[in-house]
Amino acid sequence: MLDRTDTLFSHVKPADTGYVSGGLRDFFLYRDLGIAEATHGRVIAHLVKANMAPEKGTGWHRHEADFQIVIMLKGWARFMYEDRETLVEAGDCVHQRPGIRHYLFDYSPDMEYLEIVSPADFKSIDVDPVCPIPDPTPWK
């Protein structure tokens, strides 16, 4: 049975936390949803949105995480998952299996997604390139 005494109730409104830089990627902005604190670091949930036009993307990497999903809320993003190009559009949900090598290389100016990861302090580790990366779409 789930131990409900070890986590906290959390209710974060849009005015409670703003979008800030300084997250994993400089070209994105992040809005904390209070889940890491409520779960004592077991899970993080944050909103991520485009802040600058894509130039180089994230680079090839993997995460040391037990669980990770991305739910695209607005716009779109193009990823390479291993050697497969994947277009993720508003309404799509992606489960990134632990350790999958990937590269987010293109996204729309209005891109915004919800990311949920466990644990909250997951690590991002650079990996050798898997395959060539297509060029990003220039913003107008």
Long-range contacts (C-beta under 8 A, 24 or more apart in sequence): 6-40, 7-38, 7-39, 7-40, 7-42, 8-37, 8-38, 8-39, 8-40, 9-38, 10-34, 10-35, 10-37, 10-38, 19-47, 19-49, 21-51, 23-48, 24-124, 25-58, 26-51, 26-52, 27-51, 27-52, 27-53, 27-54, 27-55, 35-116, 35-120, 36-120, 39-120, 41-119, 41-120, 41-121, 42-118, 42-119, 42-120, 43-67, 43-116, 43-117, 43-118, 43-119, 43-120, 44-115, 44-116, 44-117, 44-118, 44-119, 44-120, 44-121, 44-122, 45-114, 45-115, 45-116, 46-114, 46-115, 47-73, 47-112, 47-113, 47-114, 47-115, 48-112, 48-113, 48-114, 48-115, 49-74, 49-111, 49-112, 49-113, 50-75, 50-107, 50-108, 50-109, 50-110, 50-111, 50-112, 53-109, 53-136, 53-138, 53-139, 54-105, 54-106, 54-107, 54-136, 54-137, 55-136, 57-103, 57-104, 57-105, 57-106, 57-133, 57-136, 58-102, 58-103, 58-104, 58-105, 59-103, 59-126, 60-101, 60-102, 60-103, 60-126, 60-127, 60-128, 60-129, 60-130, 61-101, 61-102, 61-103, 61-124, 61-125, 61-126, 61-127, 62-99, 62-100, 62-101, 62-102, 62-124, 62-125, 62-127, 63-96, 63-98, 63-99, 63-117, 63-122, 63-123, 63-124, 63-125, 64-98, 64-99, 64-122, 64-123, 64-125, 65-98, 65-117, 65-118, 65-119, 65-122, 65-123, 66-98, 66-118, 66-119, 67-98, 67-116, 67-117, 67-118, 68-95, 68-96, 68-98, 68-115, 68-116, 68-117, 68-118, 68-122, 69-93, 69-94, 69-95, 69-96, 69-115, 69-116, 70-94, 70-96, 70-113, 70-114, 70-115, 71-113, 71-114, 71-115, 71-116, 72-111, 72-112, 72-113, 73-112, 73-113, 73-114, 74-110, 74-111, 74-112, 75-107, 75-108, 75-109, 75-110, 75-111, 75-112, 76-107, 76-108, 76-111, 77-104, 77-106, 77-107, 77-108, 77-111, 77-113, 78-104, 78-105, 78-106, 78-107, 78-134, 78-136, 79-103, 79-104, 79-105, 80-105, 80-130, 80-131, 80-133, 82-130, 83-130, 83-131, 85-134, 88-113, 101-127, 101-130, 103-130, 103-133, 105-133, 105-134, 105-136, 106-134, 106-136, 106-137, 107-136, 108-137, 109-139
